[in-house]
Amino acid sequence: MTKTLLTALALSVLPGFALAAGCNYGAGPKQTTVSTCADGQIYDTATQSCVDSLAS
């Protein structure tokens, strides 16, 4: 009887831990983007920041 109760308790608690851990589906390196740069600047993906545009 005790073994059955412990098994039932474990089966009812474990899904909650899985939900608390969160979903890592598609989790790779976080990517950040800049929506706009100041006038005369463009977004440089190498440095991940806005840089002055070389075009005149």
C-alpha positions in Angstrom: 0.0 0.0 0.0 2.8 2.4 0.9 4.6 1.7 -2.4 1.5 2.5 -4.3 1.0 5.8 -2.5 4.6 6.8 -3.1 4.3 5.9 -6.8 1.1 7.9 -7.1 2.7 10.9 -5.3 5.8 10.8 -7.6 3.7 10.5 -10.7 1.6 13.5 -9.7 4.5 15.7 -8.7 7.0 15.1 -11.5 5.0 16.8 -14.3 5.0 20.0 -12.2 8.8 20.0 -12.1 9.0 19.5 -15.8 6.7 22.5 -16.3 8.7 24.6 -13.8 11.9 23.9 -15.7 10.4 25.4 -18.8 10.6 24.4 -22.4 13.9 24.5 -24.2 12.6 23.7 -27.6 14.6 25.6 -30.2 16.8 27.1 -27.5 20.0 28.2 -29.1 22.1 31.2 -28.6 19.9 34.2 -27.8 19.8 36.6 -30.7 19.3 40.3 -30.1 18.5 42.8 -32.7 18.2 46.5 -32.9 15.1 47.9 -34.5 16.6 51.2 -35.5 19.9 52.9 -35.6 20.6 56.6 -35.6 20.6 58.6 -38.9 23.7 57.8 -40.8 24.3 54.5 -39.0 23.7 50.8 -40.0 23.5 47.7 -37.9 26.7 45.6 -38.0 26.0 42.0 -37.3 29.7 41.3 -36.5 29.9 43.7 -33.7 26.2 43.6 -33.0 25.9 47.3 -32.7 25.2 50.4 -34.8 28.1 51.8 -36.7 28.6 54.8 -39.0 27.7 54.1 -42.6 30.5 54.3 -45.1 28.2 55.2 -47.9 28.0 58.9 -48.6 
